[in-house]
Amino acid sequence: MKSVLRWISGDKEEEIQPKHVSLERVEELVRHFPIGMRLRYSPEFTISTKIESLVLGYRINQSMIFEAPCMNFTTANGELTLALRTDRGQENLTSVDDFCFILPHQYRNEVDFGSAFGEMDTAREKKVNDFRRGASIKLMNKGADGRVPSVDTNVVQTIGISQGVYSNLRVVLLAPDPDTFMLMDQRTFHRVYTHIPATVAVDVTGPRYKCQVVDFSERYLRLNMEDSPQFTETLREGSKIFVVIDGEGGAPTILLGGQLFRKRSTNCILALTHILKDKRFQRIDPIDELELKTRLLHHPKTLESKAEP
């Protein structure tokens, strides 16, 4: 079995040219996004949408690397060197002209929320290709000590591999923007605690189950499901969920759509993706996010939580 595969593709389309990445940054990216590590990606700046994927390998100077032992970073006399085993033999690199992540190409299903609220029973799932050439993809990995590595990438090309361990597999090449790499501290996300009554459903026309919004941060809601444990039994991460927050004091009802981000015992974390406005479900934009945060901050139950000792 070959440990290193050359890039083999029948695609004739012109590539997106990757940005230059220093060897120091390559070492950092490889360390935080290692081969075989599960990660999450967000397509086209939709941070609330996170899809699981896997780092299969890297393309380095046009060589496809699928095994970590083929790479060895060393520092001598203050100079970083990458010893790379390729199908051409051993190469000792002090610079990299081309670096891309290799991920499996996959489609995902998304609910089409285009119909009016009164006709939501006609909502349907559609197949979405996040990996169109040139598309922006943010990669995020679970880090240590509450620090989350992230980097913005662009889709270079989707190719089919014709030989080796991943023969007949279609993969996508993602070129990182080295200036966007960061380690995000999860503690910097401001979380507001509350106890707002709400209901949840897997379909807007289906049965509703009682819950409480117990805190919110950015586009995430944490729901306490102690009153409806049966609702969470069949849910999996990525499940579509609707949340209804009844307005108090004459305030309008808030109807939200999202995906189950995490499930822990009686708590669910929901990543919000859509909101009902103008009698239609629409993707949440930054103004919607600010308005929602303002309304939840000023909800009577939130104010009660702040007043509690």
C-alpha positions as CSV (number, residue, x, y, z in Angstrom):
1,M,0.0,0.0,0.0
2,K,1.4,3.4,-0.9
3,S,1.6,5.8,2.0
4,V,1.6,8.8,-0.3
5,L,-0.6,9.3,-3.3
6,R,-0.2,11.8,-6.1
7,W,-3.2,13.9,-6.9
8,I,-5.1,12.1,-9.6
9,S,-8.2,13.6,-11.1
10,G,-10.0,13.7,-14.4
11,D,-11.5,17.1,-13.6
12,K,-10.4,19.8,-16.1
13,E,-11.8,22.9,-14.4
14,E,-9.3,25.6,-13.4
15,E,-8.3,25.5,-9.7
16,I,-8.7,28.3,-7.2
17,Q,-5.1,29.3,-6.4
18,P,-4.3,28.6,-2.7
19,K,-2.8,31.5,-0.7
20,H,0.8,31.2,0.4
21,V,1.1,29.5,3.8
22,S,4.4,29.7,5.8
23,L,5.9,26.4,7.0
24,E,5.4,27.6,10.6
25,R,1.7,28.0,10.0
26,V,1.5,24.6,8.2
27,E,3.0,23.0,11.3
28,E,0.4,24.8,13.4
29,L,-2.5,23.8,11.2
30,V,-1.3,20.1,11.1
31,R,-1.0,20.1,14.9
32,H,-4.5,21.5,15.5
33,F,-6.2,19.6,12.6
34,P,-4.5,16.2,12.5
35,I,-5.2,13.4,10.1
36,G,-8.1,11.2,11.3
37,M,-9.5,13.9,13.6
38,R,-13.2,14.6,13.5
39,L,-14.0,18.3,13.0
40,R,-16.9,20.5,12.2
41,Y,-17.3,22.9,9.3
42,S,-19.6,25.9,8.7
43,P,-20.4,26.7,5.0
44,E,-20.5,30.3,3.6
45,F,-20.2,32.2,6.9
46,T,-23.2,30.4,8.5
47,I,-21.6,29.9,11.9
48,S,-24.9,28.5,13.3
49,T,-24.7,25.6,10.9
50,K,-22.0,23.0,11.9
51,I,-21.6,19.8,10.0
52,E,-19.3,16.9,11.1
53,S,-16.5,15.8,8.8
54,L,-13.0,14.2,9.0
55,V,-9.5,15.3,8.0
56,L,-8.4,12.6,5.6
57,G,-5.0,14.2,4.8
58,Y,-3.3,17.2,3.2
59,R,-2.0,18.2,-0.2
60,I,1.5,19.5,0.2
61,N,3.4,20.7,-2.9
62,Q,1.0,18.7,-5.1
63,S,1.6,15.5,-3.1
64,M,-1.4,13.8,-1.4
65,I,-0.5,12.9,2.2
66,F,-2.8,10.5,4.0
67,E,-0.6,9.1,6.8
68,A,0.8,11.2,9.6
69,P,4.1,9.3,9.8
70,C,4.9,10.6,6.4
71,M,5.4,14.0,7.9
72,N,8.0,15.1,10.5
73,F,8.7,18.7,11.6
74,T,12.1,19.5,13.1
75,T,13.8,22.6,14.1
76,A,17.6,23.0,13.9
77,N,19.6,26.3,14.2
78,G,16.3,28.2,14.4
79,E,15.1,26.9,11.1
80,L,11.9,24.7,10.8
81,T,12.1,21.8,8.3
82,L,9.5,19.4,7.1
83,A,10.7,15.9,6.3
84,L,8.1,14.6,3.8
85,R,7.9,11.0,2.4
86,T,6.3,11.2,-1.0
87,D,6.2,8.9,-4.0
88,R,9.3,10.7,-5.3
89,G,11.1,9.7,-2.1
90,Q,12.3,11.8,0.9
91,E,11.9,15.5,0.6
92,N,13.2,18.0,3.2
93,L,11.2,21.2,2.9
94,T,12.0,24.6,4.3
95,S,9.0,26.2,2.6
96,V,5.7,25.1,1.2
97,D,4.2,26.4,-2.1
98,D,0.9,24.6,-1.8
99,F,-1.1,23.4,1.2
100,C,-4.7,22.1,1.3
101,F,-6.8,20.1,3.7
102,I,-8.4,17.0,2.2
103,L,-11.9,16.2,3.4
104,P,-14.4,13.7,2.1
105,H,-16.9,15.2,-0.3
106,Q,-20.5,15.0,1.1
107,Y,-23.9,16.5,0.5
108,R,-26.2,17.5,3.3
109,N,-29.9,17.8,3.6
110,E,-31.5,21.1,4.5
111,V,-35.2,21.8,5.2
112,D,-36.6,24.3,2.7
113,F,-38.4,26.9,4.8
114,G,-39.5,29.0,1.9
115,S,-43.2,28.5,2.3
116,A,-45.5,30.6,4.4
117,F,-46.1,29.7,8.0
118,G,-49.6,28.6,7.4
119,E,-48.3,26.1,4.7
120,M,-45.3,24.7,6.6
121,D,-46.7,21.2,6.1
122,T,-45.3,21.6,2.5
123,A,-41.7,22.1,3.8
124,R,-39.3,19.7,2.1
125,E,-35.7,18.6,2.4
126,K,-33.3,19.5,-0.3
127,K,-29.8,18.3,-1.1
128,V,-27.1,21.0,-0.6
129,N,-23.6,21.0,-1.9
130,D,-21.4,23.1,0.4
131,F,-18.3,22.4,-1.6
132,R,-18.8,24.5,-4.8
133,R,-15.5,25.7,-6.2
134,G,-14.5,28.9,-4.5
135,A,-17.0,28.5,-1.6
136,S,-16.0,29.7,1.9
137,I,-15.7,26.9,4.5
138,K,-14.8,27.5,8.2
139,L,-13.1,24.6,9.9
140,M,-13.4,24.2,13.7
141,N,-11.9,21.5,15.9
142,K,-12.4,20.6,19.5
143,G,-9.4,22.0,21.4
144,A,-8.0,21.7,24.8
145,D,-8.6,23.9,27.8
146,G,-11.7,25.4,26.2
147,R,-9.8,26.7,23.2
148,V,-11.3,26.0,19.8
149,P,-9.0,26.1,16.7
150,S,-10.6,27.6,13.7
151,V,-9.5,28.7,10.2
152,D,-11.3,30.0,7.1
153,T,-10.8,28.0,3.9
154,N,-11.8,28.1,0.2
155,V,-12.8,25.2,-1.9
156,V,-10.1,24.6,-4.4
157,Q,-11.5,21.7,-6.2
158,T,-13.5,18.4,-5.8
159,I,-11.7,15.4,-7.2
160,G,-12.0,11.7,-7.5
161,I,-9.1,9.5,-6.3
162,S,-8.5,6.5,-8.6
163,Q,-5.9,4.5,-6.7
164,G,-4.6,3.7,-3.2
165,V,-6.3,3.3,0.1
166,Y,-9.0,5.8,-0.8
167,S,-9.6,4.7,-4.4
168,N,-13.0,5.5,-5.8
169,L,-13.5,8.2,-3.1
170,R,-14.5,11.7,-4.0
171,V,-12.7,14.3,-1.9
172,V,-12.6,18.1,-1.6
173,L,-9.4,20.3,-1.4
174,L,-9.7,23.2,1.0
175,A,-7.0,26.0,0.9
176,P,-6.7,27.8,4.2
177,D,-6.4,31.5,4.6
178,P,-3.5,31.6,7.1
179,D,-4.4,35.0,8.5
180,T,-7.7,33.7,9.8
181,F,-6.3,30.9,12.0
182,M,-7.2,31.5,15.6
183,L,-7.7,29.7,18.9
184,M,-11.2,30.9,20.1
185,D,-11.7,30.9,23.9
186,Q,-15.2,29.5,24.6
187,R,-15.3,31.5,27.8
188,T,-15.4,34.7,25.7
189,F,-18.9,33.9,24.5
190,H,-21.2,35.9,26.8
191,R,-23.9,33.6,28.2
192,V,-27.1,34.9,29.7
193,Y,-29.0,32.8,32.2
194,T,-32.8,32.7,32.3
195,H,-35.8,30.4,32.7
196,I,-38.2,31.3,29.8
197,P,-41.1,28.8,29.2
198,A,-41.2,27.5,25.7
199,T,-42.3,24.6,23.6
200,V,-40.5,22.5,21.0
201,A,-41.5,20.3,18.1
202,V,-39.9,18.4,15.2
203,D,-42.6,19.8,12.9
204,V,-44.5,23.1,13.2
205,T,-47.8,21.3,12.6
206,G,-47.0,18.4,15.0
207,P,-47.3,18.0,18.8
208,R,-45.4,20.4,21.1
209,Y,-43.5,19.6,24.2
210,K,-42.8,21.8,27.1
211,C,-39.3,23.0,27.9
212,Q,-37.4,26.0,29.3
213,V,-34.8,28.2,27.7
214,V,-32.2,28.3,30.5
215,D,-29.4,30.2,28.8
216,F,-28.5,31.7,25.4
217,S,-25.2,32.7,23.8
218,E,-24.6,34.0,20.3
219,R,-27.0,31.8,18.2
220,Y,-27.3,29.0,20.7
221,L,-30.1,28.2,23.1
222,R,-29.8,25.7,25.9
223,L,-33.2,24.0,26.6
224,N,-34.1,22.1,29.8
225,M,-36.3,19.2,28.8
226,E,-37.1,17.8,32.2
227,D,-40.8,18.2,31.6
228,S,-40.7,16.3,28.3
229,P,-38.0,13.6,28.5
230,Q,-39.7,11.6,25.8
231,F,-39.0,14.3,23.2
232,T,-35.2,14.0,23.4
233,E,-35.1,10.2,23.3
234,T,-35.2,9.9,19.5
235,L,-33.3,13.0,18.7
236,R,-29.7,13.0,17.3
237,E,-27.2,15.7,16.7
238,G,-28.3,17.6,13.6
239,S,-32.0,16.9,14.1
240,K,-34.3,19.7,13.0
241,I,-36.2,21.4,15.9
242,F,-38.7,24.2,16.1
243,V,-38.9,26.3,19.3
244,V,-41.9,28.5,20.2
245,I,-41.4,31.2,22.9
246,D,-44.7,32.8,23.8
247,G,-44.5,36.6,24.3
248,E,-45.5,38.1,27.6
249,G,-47.2,41.4,28.2
250,G,-48.5,41.6,24.6
251,A,-45.1,40.8,23.0
252,P,-45.3,38.7,19.8
253,T,-44.6,35.0,19.8
254,I,-41.0,34.1,18.7
255,L,-40.9,31.0,16.4
256,L,-37.4,29.7,15.7
257,G,-35.9,26.8,13.7
258,G,-32.6,25.1,14.2
259,Q,-30.5,22.0,14.6
260,L,-29.7,20.0,17.7
261,F,-26.1,20.8,18.4
262,R,-25.6,18.7,21.5
263,K,-27.7,16.5,23.8
264,R,-26.8,16.0,27.5
265,S,-29.2,14.2,29.8
266,T,-32.2,16.5,30.1
267,N,-30.5,19.4,28.3
268,C,-30.4,20.2,24.6
269,I,-28.3,22.8,22.9
270,L,-29.9,24.2,19.8
271,A,-28.0,26.0,17.0
272,L,-30.4,28.5,15.6
273,T,-30.7,28.8,11.8
274,H,-34.1,30.3,11.0
275,I,-36.7,32.7,12.4
276,L,-40.3,33.4,11.5
277,K,-40.6,37.0,10.3
278,D,-43.1,38.6,7.9
279,K,-45.0,35.3,8.0
280,R,-42.1,33.4,6.5
281,F,-39.2,31.4,7.8
282,Q,-36.0,33.1,6.9
283,R,-32.4,32.5,7.7
284,I,-31.2,34.4,10.8
285,D,-29.1,37.4,9.9
286,P,-27.0,39.5,12.2
287,I,-29.8,42.0,12.8
288,D,-32.2,39.1,13.7
289,E,-29.6,37.8,16.1
290,L,-29.3,41.2,17.9
291,E,-33.0,41.6,18.0
292,L,-33.5,38.1,19.4
293,K,-30.8,38.7,22.0
294,T,-32.4,42.0,23.0
295,R,-35.9,40.4,23.4
296,L,-34.6,37.6,25.5
297,L,-32.5,39.9,27.6
298,H,-35.6,42.0,28.4
299,H,-38.0,39.0,28.8
300,P,-39.6,39.1,32.3
301,K,-38.2,35.7,33.2
302,T,-34.6,36.8,32.3
303,L,-35.1,39.9,34.5
304,E,-36.3,37.7,37.3
305,S,-33.2,35.5,37.0
306,K,-30.9,38.5,37.2
307,A,-32.8,39.8,40.3
308,E,-32.4,36.4,42.1
309,P,-29.7,36.3,44.8
